[in-house]
């Protein structure tokens, strides 16, 4: 069983995006807003949107189950207000639910949270609970910067996040730390803003005692942990300077990295530096980098090739492909049992 912990619905049928465009337009035009209705999307449209993309690639690459969430760059929490974000998030999450109903062997859901700049994270707890309890989702994507590149929210260790963490702990679901699009031209969304956010979140976890307060809280930092594995010595040194416990006990019982690193030397470094039990297989396909690497002739985001091509033992590869995901997303076990049953 190969579980890909990081996939987005980047190919959603057109009416879904048309709704969003209309919703945004409606923010300045009450007449447009008055005509906003849930888009009609047929099962066939959903099938079509996946068959030529995520499903085709799953089959071609030999992966089984994708932990699937709404398109991250389109979360755009900075647009509109709390209600805008709630309406859009519910719509996106409901669409993921339909995907998971149509292809229960291929996808399991993770939700988008209805965050909004200046709005307490506590307000996202109800949608998380709905998605987990009613839609069978197993985690969420948490945006540390709902402002979209201006970083106006308090750090992840701030007490204002605690009510949301309490709900995550109660539901026993992890969060992937995942920003959305950037509206700051200094930061390209996938090339800079994403990687910055990954690195930023890790440093925030070092600075505080968040995991003393929440010993079972779990985060996945995507994109291979941003710059962290490459700068592991810097972070170990900073932990010492800041009089924090060693990273392995202070942060790494609660924080996991995925394998969305798009070249073999990068993956080799990740596997060498970060404990194997902290690494989950992920590809982020179809997503950030869609092309074929001219140096290898294979898709940049075909990350299974890099794990296969590493010098890890078969047992360690199995942990990365399956075992670690089962630990970090405990609700996946029930899902897998249903499939077997
Ligand atoms: Zn992503």
Boltz pocket constraint, residues with backbone or C-beta under 6 A from the ligand:
constraints:
  - pocket:
      binder: B
      contacts: [[A, 6], [A, 8], [A, 72], [A, 178], [A, 222], [A, 284], [A, 287]]
      max_distance: 6.0
